[in-house]
């Protein structure tokens, strides 16, 4: 069933019976139907949440069948630790990720392991996430955050609640667009989402829907709309790149894509691959971070004692400075724990797939043939009661105190994936999210709608649905905080988070 065969491993969708010789030993849901498979009680709009429900019923490894496709899901800590062995397993590009290849091609996120452009682009772009590069991005992150707080100030003054997911999407899109590509979408000046966001959501939703139908032809109308969305994304990025070729940039990610040769081979990214990398960064660089911020703000609004503790840390660490310097962000240890705990419960990229690079036996119990793959359910891994305790479903940032982290086994916290193909921009995302949470906590008291119950929408990534918060403007010493300026300096000494282990 593999679409192609390479000198390394098969690509394309491979049903589990082709790669798991003892598949019969792996449990599956009861009441399996002929031809249809395990479809009773599932919702096409919430495949991840359905998978979590089955995981609780069936245990740390199980399988599901949808029509003619069989999938193996894993989440047990010992299984995931074994899958993290880079000598035996690698990233598998399948399910919704492979469905994004028509738009992202061999970009960093969607490239097959054997495609040379992945290593080329990784080596060329990795310096764009160094400490020096991050310090240069910091003033631009502050400037975009200032546009958010200006917008929230107006909403608060008018007595209106704020649309958290919508505004976090505007924030993170503008941040990656400005820092990476010198582009301004004008998101905060628009009443409706920018067409880029609409097209992006369309492609992500279509990619997920493809997994829920036996034949793609059933989505003919959606496929036409998806083709239009892809064409728009391509045109927009082509215009952005064309404009940059006519001017000079300031050494951002786009400059690196256009001007930097591989340090070892001298090879450069092709124009087509530049387009794919820009789309990859614009989509992945804002969609997951906006979700992480939205979930964190939800939990802060529901746990005022946590918000008070985080706010006190911001006031203490940042002091009277009108805007924090780059190095001050990493000193917000408790705010970072709030973010990590939100990512533990709802990792916005909620799964990653691993495939065997050779015939092997997973955790000494489950034989796998070369090319066999499994989908790791990150939210279940990060809620495993054997690792996180009987209260694993409860929100508690103190789980990420240094002593608690050291007491846990490695490879149990994986919101950014694992191994060589883990998210290249994770430090960018963590700095941006910690900075924004600190700024919002210092400026506002967050009040939840008492009637709101967390509902999670799925479009390959996860996002709280319909989350709105009420704001009360804080005062410092009885005075309204001044508008937030952008600092002139570009940051001081490198700060390393002392909490996370190498395995995480």
LUMDREN-530703 format. One line per field, with one value per residue (C-alpha): residue number from 1; residue in one letter; x, y, z. Coordinates in steps of 0.2 Angstrom, whole numbers, plus 2048, in hexadecimal, padded with zeros to 3 digits. Each point is the difference from the previous one (the first is absolute). Layout:
// LUMDREN-530703
i <- NUM, ...;
aa <- A, ...;
u <- X, ...;
v <- Y, ...;
w <- Z, ...;
END
This chain:
// LUMDREN-530703
i <- 1, 2, 3, 4, 5, 6, 7, 8, 9, 10, 11, 12, 13, 14, 15, 16, 17, 18, 19, 20, 21, 22, 23, 24, 25, 26, 27, 28, 29, 30, 31, 32, 33, 34, 35, 36, 37, 38, 39, 40, 41, 42, 43, 44, 45, 46, 47, 48, 49, 50, 51, 52, 53, 54, 55, 56, 57, 58, 59, 60, 61, 62, 63, 64, 65, 66, 67, 68, 69, 70, 71, 72, 73, 74, 75, 76, 77, 78, 79, 80, 81, 82, 83, 84, 85, 86, 87, 88, 89, 90, 91, 92, 93, 94, 95, 96, 97, 98, 99, 100, 101, 102, 103, 104, 105, 106, 107, 108, 109, 110, 111, 112, 113, 114, 115, 116, 117, 118, 119, 120, 121, 122, 123, 124, 125, 126, 127, 128, 129, 130, 131, 132, 133, 134, 135, 136, 137, 138, 139, 140, 141, 142, 143, 144, 145, 146, 147, 148, 149, 150, 151, 152, 153, 154, 155, 156, 157, 158, 159, 160, 161, 162, 163, 164, 165, 166, 167, 168, 169, 170, 171, 172, 173, 174, 175, 176, 177, 178, 179, 180, 181, 182, 183, 184, 185, 186, 187, 188, 189, 190, 191, 192, 193, 194, 195, 196, 197, 198, 199, 200, 201, 202, 203, 204, 205, 206, 207, 208, 209, 210, 211, 212, 213, 214, 215, 216, 217, 218, 219, 220, 221, 222, 223, 224, 225, 226, 227, 228, 229, 230, 231, 232, 233, 234, 235, 236, 237, 238, 239, 240, 241, 242, 243, 244, 245, 246, 247, 248, 249, 250, 251, 252, 253, 254, 255, 256, 257, 258, 259, 260, 261, 262, 263, 264, 265, 266, 267, 268, 269, 270, 271, 272, 273, 274, 275, 276, 277, 278, 279, 280, 281, 282, 283, 284, 285, 286, 287, 288, 289, 290, 291, 292, 293, 294, 295, 296, 297, 298, 299, 300, 301, 302, 303, 304, 305, 306, 307, 308, 309, 310, 311, 312, 313, 314, 315, 316, 317, 318, 319, 320, 321, 322, 323, 324, 325, 326, 327, 328, 329, 330, 331, 332, 333, 334, 335, 336, 337, 338, 339, 340, 341, 342, 343, 344, 345, 346, 347, 348, 349, 350, 351, 352, 353, 354, 355, 356, 357, 358, 359, 360, 361, 362, 363, 364, 365, 366, 367, 368, 369, 370, 371, 372, 373, 374, 375, 376, 377, 378, 379, 380, 381, 382, 383, 384, 385, 386, 387, 388, 389, 390, 391, 392, 393, 394, 395, 396, 397, 398, 399, 400, 401, 402, 403, 404, 405, 406, 407, 408, 409, 410, 411, 412, 413, 414, 415, 416, 417, 418, 419, 420, 421, 422, 423, 424, 425, 426, 427, 428, 429, 430, 431, 432, 433, 434, 435, 436, 437, 438, 439, 440, 441, 442, 443, 444, 445, 446, 447, 448, 449, 450, 451, 452, 453, 454, 455, 456, 457, 458, 459, 460, 461, 462, 463, 464, 465, 466, 467, 468, 469, 470, 471, 472, 473, 474, 475, 476, 477, 478, 479, 480, 481, 482, 483, 484, 485, 486, 487, 488, 489, 490, 491, 492, 493, 494, 495, 496, 497, 498, 499, 500, 501, 502, 503, 504;
aa <- X, X, X, X, X, X, X, X, X, X, X, X, X, X, X, X, X, X, X, X, X, X, X, X, X, X, X, X, X, X, X, X, X, X, X, X, X, X, X, X, X, X, X, X, X, X, X, X, X, X, X, X, X, X, X, X, X, X, X, X, X, X, X, X, X, X, X, X, X, X, X, X, X, X, X, X, X, X, X, X, X, X, X, X, X, X, X, X, X, X, X, X, X, X, X, X, X, X, X, X, X, X, X, X, X, X, X, X, X, X, X, X, X, X, X, X, X, X, X, X, X, X, X, X, X, X, X, X, X, X, X, X, X, X, X, X, X, X, X, X, X, X, X, X, X, X, X, X, X, X, X, X, X, X, X, X, X, X, X, X, X, X, X, X, X, X, X, X, X, X, X, X, X, X, X, X, X, X, X, X, X, X, X, X, X, X, X, X, X, X, X, X, X, X, X, X, X, X, X, X, X, X, X, X, X, X, X, X, X, X, X, X, X, X, X, X, X, X, X, X, X, X, X, X, X, X, X, X, X, X, X, X, X, X, X, X, X, X, X, X, X, X, X, X, X, X, X, X, X, X, X, X, X, X, X, X, X, X, X, X, X, X, X, X, X, X, X, X, X, X, X, X, X, X, X, X, X, X, X, X, X, X, X, X, X, X, X, X, X, X, X, X, X, X, X, X, X, X, X, X, X, X, X, X, X, X, X, X, X, X, X, X, X, X, X, X, X, X, X, X, X, X, X, X, X, X, X, X, X, X, X, X, X, X, X, X, X, X, X, X, X, X, X, X, X, X, X, X, X, X, X, X, X, X, X, X, X, X, X, X, X, X, X, X, X, X, X, X, X, X, X, X, X, X, X, X, X, X, X, X, X, X, X, X, X, X, X, X, X, X, X, X, X, X, X, X, X, X, X, X, X, X, X, X, X, X, X, X, X, X, X, X, X, X, X, X, X, X, X, X, X, X, X, X, X, X, X, X, X, X, X, X, X, X, X, X, X, X, X, X, X, X, X, X, X, X, X, X, X, X, X, X, X, X, X, X, X, X, X, X, X, X, X, X, X, X, X, X, X, X, X, X, X, X, X, X, X, X, X, X, X, X, X, X, X, X, X, X, X, X, X, X, X, X, X, X, X, X, X, X, X, X, X, X;
u <- 800, 80F, 7FF, 813, 80F, 811, 811, 7FC, 7EE, 7EF, 7F6, 7ED, 7F3, 803, 7F2, 806, 7FE, 80E, 80C, 7FB, 802, 7F7, 7F2, 7F3, 808, 7FC, 7EF, 7F3, 7EF, 7F1, 7F2, 80B, 7F5, 804, 806, 7FE, 80B, 801, 7F4, 7F2, 7FF, 80D, 7FF, 808, 803, 80A, 80B, 80D, 7F4, 7F8, 812, 803, 7EF, 805, 812, 7F8, 7F6, 80D, 811, 811, 800, 7F0, 7FA, 7F1, 7FA, 7F7, 7F9, 80F, 80D, 808, 809, 80B, 7FF, 80D, 801, 808, 810, 80B, 7FA, 803, 811, 805, 7F8, 80C, 80F, 807, 80A, 7F0, 7F2, 7FE, 7F2, 7F2, 7F7, 7EE, 7EE, 7FC, 812, 802, 7F0, 808, 80E, 7F6, 803, 810, 809, 811, 7FF, 808, 7F0, 7FA, 810, 803, 810, 808, 7FD, 810, 7F8, 7FC, 812, 805, 7F2, 803, 813, 7FD, 7F2, 805, 80B, 7F0, 7FB, 811, 801, 806, 7F2, 7F3, 806, 7FE, 7EE, 7FC, 7FC, 7F5, 7F7, 7FD, 7FA, 7F3, 7FB, 7FD, 7F3, 7F7, 7FF, 7FB, 7F1, 7FC, 801, 7F3, 7F5, 801, 7FC, 7F1, 7FA, 802, 808, 80E, 801, 80F, 803, 7FD, 80B, 80E, 800, 802, 80E, 80A, 7FD, 807, 80E, 807, 7FC, 80A, 80E, 802, 7FB, 7FF, 7ED, 7F2, 7EF, 7F7, 7F6, 7FB, 7F9, 7F4, 7EE, 802, 80F, 80D, 7FC, 811, 7F8, 7F0, 80A, 80B, 7F2, 7F8, 80F, 802, 7EE, 800, 810, 7F7, 7F0, 809, 804, 7ED, 7FA, 804, 802, 806, 7F4, 7F2, 807, 800, 7F9, 80B, 80F, 7FC, 800, 810, 808, 7FB, 807, 810, 801, 7FD, 80D, 80D, 7FC, 801, 811, 806, 7FC, 809, 810, 7FF, 800, 80E, 80B, 7FE, 805, 80C, 7FB, 808, 806, 7EF, 7FB, 7FB, 811, 808, 7F5, 804, 813, 808, 809, 802, 810, 806, 7FA, 7FD, 7EF, 7F1, 7ED, 7F7, 7F2, 7F3, 807, 801, 7EE, 7FC, 80B, 7F8, 7EE, 806, 807, 7F1, 7F4, 80A, 808, 7EF, 7F3, 806, 807, 7EF, 7F8, 80C, 7FD, 7EE, 800, 80B, 7F5, 7F1, 809, 806, 7EE, 7F9, 80E, 801, 80D, 80C, 7FD, 804, 810, 805, 7FC, 80A, 80F, 7FF, 7FF, 80F, 80B, 7FC, 7FE, 7FC, 808, 7F3, 805, 80A, 811, 803, 809, 7F2, 7F4, 809, 800, 7ED, 801, 7EF, 7F8, 809, 7F9, 7EE, 804, 808, 7F1, 7F4, 80A, 800, 7ED, 7FD, 810, 7FA, 809, 7F8, 808, 810, 803, 810, 805, 80C, 810, 804, 7F7, 7FF, 7F6, 7F7, 804, 805, 7ED, 7FA, 809, 800, 806, 80B, 7F4, 7F3, 7FA, 7F5, 7F8, 805, 7F2, 809, 7F1, 7FE, 813, 800, 7F1, 807, 7FB, 80F, 80B, 7F6, 7F6, 7EE, 7FC, 808, 7F0, 802, 808, 80F, 810, 80A, 802, 80E, 80A, 812, 7FF, 7F0, 807, 810, 7F6, 7F6, 807, 806, 7F5, 7EF, 7FE, 800, 7F6, 80D, 802, 810, 811, 809, 7EF, 7F9, 7FA, 80E, 7F8, 7FB, 80C, 7F8, 7EE, 805, 808, 7F1, 7F3, 809, 803, 7ED, 7F9, 80C, 7FA, 7ED, 801, 809, 7F3, 7EF, 7F6, 7F8, 7EE, 7F8, 7EE, 7F8, 7F6, 80E, 805, 810, 7FD, 80E, 7FF, 80C, 808, 80F, 805, 7F5, 7F8, 7F4, 7EF, 7F6, 80C, 7FD, 807, 7FB, 80E, 803, 80E, 80D, 808, 812, 800, 7EF, 806, 7FA, 80F, 809, 7FF, 80D, 80F, 80D, 811, 80F, 80C, 801, 802, 80D, 807, 7F9, 7F4, 7FC, 7F1, 806, 7F0, 800, 80A, 808, 7F3, 7F3;
v <- 800, 80C, 80D, 800, 7F6, 809, 7F9, 803, 7FD, 7FF, 810, 803, 7F9, 7EE, 7F7, 7F9, 7EE, 802, 805, 7F8, 7ED, 7FD, 80D, 7F4, 803, 812, 804, 80A, 807, 7F4, 7FF, 801, 801, 7F7, 80C, 80F, 7FB, 809, 80E, 7FE, 80F, 80B, 812, 805, 811, 7F9, 7F2, 804, 801, 7F0, 7F8, 806, 7F8, 7EF, 802, 801, 7F0, 7F5, 805, 806, 7F8, 7FC, 800, 807, 7FC, 80D, 7F8, 7F7, 809, 7F9, 80C, 7FC, 80D, 801, 80B, 7F5, 808, 7F1, 7FE, 812, 800, 7F1, 809, 80F, 7F5, 809, 7F1, 7F5, 80C, 810, 80D, 7F9, 80B, 7FA, 803, 813, 805, 7F7, 808, 811, 7FC, 808, 810, 7FE, 7F3, 7FC, 80E, 7FD, 7F9, 7F5, 7FA, 7ED, 7FB, 7FB, 811, 80A, 811, 7FC, 7FF, 80F, 80B, 7FB, 804, 810, 806, 7F9, 810, 80A, 7F9, 803, 80B, 80F, 7FE, 7FF, 80F, 80A, 7FA, 805, 813, 7FB, 7F4, 80E, 80B, 7F4, 7FD, 812, 800, 7F2, 809, 810, 7F6, 7F8, 811, 806, 7F1, 801, 813, 7FC, 7F3, 7F2, 7EF, 7FA, 7F2, 7F7, 7F3, 80D, 80D, 7F3, 7FB, 812, 802, 7F1, 802, 812, 7FB, 7F2, 80B, 80F, 7F7, 7F3, 808, 813, 800, 808, 7F8, 80E, 7F3, 80C, 80D, 7F3, 7FC, 7EE, 7F4, 804, 7F5, 7F7, 7F9, 7FB, 7F7, 7F8, 7FA, 7F9, 7F6, 7F9, 7FB, 7F8, 7F6, 7F9, 7FC, 7F6, 7F3, 7FE, 7FA, 7F0, 808, 812, 802, 802, 811, 807, 811, 801, 7FB, 80F, 80C, 7F9, 802, 812, 803, 7F8, 80B, 810, 7FB, 7FD, 811, 809, 7F8, 803, 812, 802, 7F7, 80B, 810, 7FA, 7FC, 812, 807, 7FC, 7F8, 800, 7EE, 7F8, 7EE, 805, 808, 7F0, 7F6, 80B, 804, 7F2, 7F2, 7F0, 801, 7EF, 7FE, 812, 7FA, 80D, 7FE, 7FF, 80E, 7F2, 7FA, 812, 802, 7F0, 805, 811, 7F8, 7F3, 80D, 80C, 7F2, 7F6, 80F, 808, 7F3, 7F5, 80F, 809, 7F0, 7FE, 812, 7FE, 7F1, 808, 80F, 7F5, 7F7, 810, 807, 7F1, 7FF, 811, 7FA, 7FA, 811, 80A, 7F6, 802, 813, 802, 7F8, 80C, 80F, 7FA, 7FB, 80D, 80E, 812, 7FE, 805, 7F2, 7F0, 7FC, 7F0, 7F8, 804, 7F5, 7F0, 805, 7FE, 7EE, 7FE, 808, 7F4, 7F2, 806, 7FF, 7EF, 7F9, 807, 7F7, 7F0, 7FF, 807, 7FF, 80A, 7F4, 7F1, 7F1, 7FB, 7F0, 7F5, 7F3, 7F1, 803, 7ED, 7F0, 802, 7FC, 80F, 800, 7EE, 7FB, 805, 7FB, 80D, 7FE, 80E, 80E, 7FB, 80F, 806, 810, 807, 808, 80E, 805, 7EF, 7FE, 810, 7FA, 7EE, 7FE, 7F4, 80F, 80F, 7F9, 7FC, 813, 801, 808, 80F, 810, 803, 80A, 7F9, 7F0, 809, 805, 7FB, 7F2, 7F9, 800, 7F7, 7F2, 7FC, 7F5, 808, 800, 803, 813, 801, 80F, 804, 7EE, 7F7, 7FD, 808, 805, 809, 811, 80B, 810, 7FA, 80D, 80D, 7FB, 7FE, 811, 808, 7F8, 803, 812, 803, 7F7, 80B, 810, 7FB, 7FB, 810, 80B, 7F7, 7F6, 7F2, 7FB, 7F0, 7FF, 7F5, 7F7, 7FC, 7ED, 7FC, 7FA, 7FB, 802, 7F5, 805, 7F5, 80C, 803, 811, 805, 803, 810, 805, 812, 809, 810, 80C, 80B, 80C, 800, 80F, 802, 80B, 807, 805, 7F9, 7F7, 809, 7FA, 7F3, 807, 7F5, 7FF, 806, 7F3, 7EF, 7F6, 7F9, 7EF, 7F0, 7F8, 7ED, 7F9, 7F4, 7F6, 7F5, 7F0, 7FB, 7F3, 80D;
w <- 800, 801, 7F2, 7FD, 805, 803, 804, 812, 806, 7F8, 7FF, 7FF, 80B, 806, 809, 811, 7FB, 7F3, 80E, 810, 7FF, 811, 7FD, 808, 811, 800, 806, 7F6, 804, 802, 7F4, 7F0, 7F1, 7EF, 7F3, 80B, 80E, 811, 7FC, 80D, 80C, 7F7, 7FA, 7F0, 807, 810, 7FB, 80C, 80F, 7FA, 800, 812, 805, 7F8, 808, 811, 7FD, 7F7, 808, 7FA, 7EF, 7F6, 7EE, 7F6, 7EF, 7F5, 7F0, 7F8, 80B, 810, 80C, 810, 80E, 80E, 810, 80D, 807, 7FE, 7EE, 7FB, 809, 7F4, 7F1, 804, 7FC, 7F0, 7FB, 7FE, 7FD, 7F6, 7FC, 7F6, 7F4, 7FF, 804, 800, 7FE, 7EF, 7FB, 801, 7F4, 7F1, 808, 80B, 7F5, 807, 80C, 811, 808, 7F2, 7F7, 800, 809, 7F0, 7F7, 7FF, 802, 813, 805, 7F5, 806, 812, 7FF, 7F8, 80B, 811, 804, 7FE, 811, 809, 80F, 7F6, 7F4, 80E, 808, 7F0, 7FE, 812, 7FC, 7F2, 80B, 80C, 7F3, 7FA, 812, 802, 7F1, 80A, 810, 7F7, 7F9, 811, 808, 7F4, 803, 813, 7FF, 7F6, 80D, 7F3, 803, 7F5, 7F3, 807, 7F1, 7F3, 808, 804, 7EE, 7FA, 80C, 7FB, 7EE, 800, 80B, 7F5, 7F0, 807, 808, 7F2, 7F0, 803, 7FC, 808, 7FE, 809, 80A, 80E, 7F4, 7F8, 806, 7F8, 800, 7F2, 7F1, 803, 811, 7F7, 7F3, 80D, 80A, 7F1, 7FB, 812, 801, 7EF, 804, 810, 7F7, 7F3, 80E, 804, 7EF, 7F7, 7EF, 7FD, 7F1, 80E, 804, 7EE, 804, 80F, 7F5, 7F4, 80E, 807, 7EF, 800, 812, 7FB, 7F0, 80B, 80D, 7F1, 7F8, 811, 804, 7EE, 801, 811, 7F9, 7F0, 80B, 80A, 7F1, 7FB, 810, 80E, 810, 812, 801, 804, 7FC, 7EE, 7FD, 806, 7F4, 7F1, 803, 80B, 7F9, 80A, 80A, 7FA, 7EE, 7FA, 7FB, 800, 802, 7F0, 7FD, 802, 810, 806, 7FD, 80A, 80E, 802, 800, 80D, 80C, 7FE, 803, 80D, 808, 805, 801, 80E, 80A, 800, 806, 80E, 806, 7FF, 80B, 80C, 801, 803, 80F, 807, 800, 808, 80D, 808, 80D, 7F2, 7F7, 810, 803, 7EE, 800, 810, 7F8, 7F1, 80B, 80A, 7F2, 7F3, 80D, 7FB, 7EE, 7F3, 7F5, 804, 7F8, 7F7, 80F, 80C, 7F7, 805, 812, 801, 806, 807, 7F1, 7F5, 80B, 7FD, 7ED, 802, 80A, 7F3, 7F2, 80B, 800, 7EF, 7F5, 7F1, 7F4, 808, 7F8, 7F7, 7F6, 801, 7F4, 801, 7F6, 802, 806, 812, 810, 808, 813, 7FF, 7FD, 7EF, 7F0, 7F2, 7EE, 7F8, 7FB, 80D, 809, 80F, 805, 811, 80A, 808, 80C, 806, 803, 80A, 80A, 804, 812, 803, 7FC, 805, 80E, 804, 7FD, 7EF, 7F9, 80C, 7FB, 80C, 7FA, 80F, 7F6, 7F7, 80F, 7FD, 80E, 7F9, 7EE, 805, 809, 7F0, 7F2, 7F0, 7F0, 80A, 7FB, 7ED, 7FA, 7F2, 7FA, 802, 7F8, 7F1, 7F9, 80F, 7FE, 7FA, 807, 811, 809, 7F6, 805, 812, 801, 7F7, 80B, 810, 7FC, 7FB, 80F, 80B, 7F8, 801, 812, 804, 7F7, 804, 80C, 7F6, 804, 7F8, 7FB, 80D, 7F3, 7F5, 7FF, 7F7, 7EE, 7F5, 7ED, 7F6, 7EF, 802, 80D, 810, 805, 80E, 7F7, 804, 80E, 806, 80F, 809, 805, 80F, 7FD, 80E, 807, 807, 80F, 7FC, 7EE, 7F0, 7F8, 7F2, 7EE, 7FD, 7F7, 7F6, 809, 7F7, 806, 7F9, 810, 80B, 806, 7FA, 80C, 800, 808, 80E, 800, 7F1, 7FD, 7F0, 7FD, 800;
END
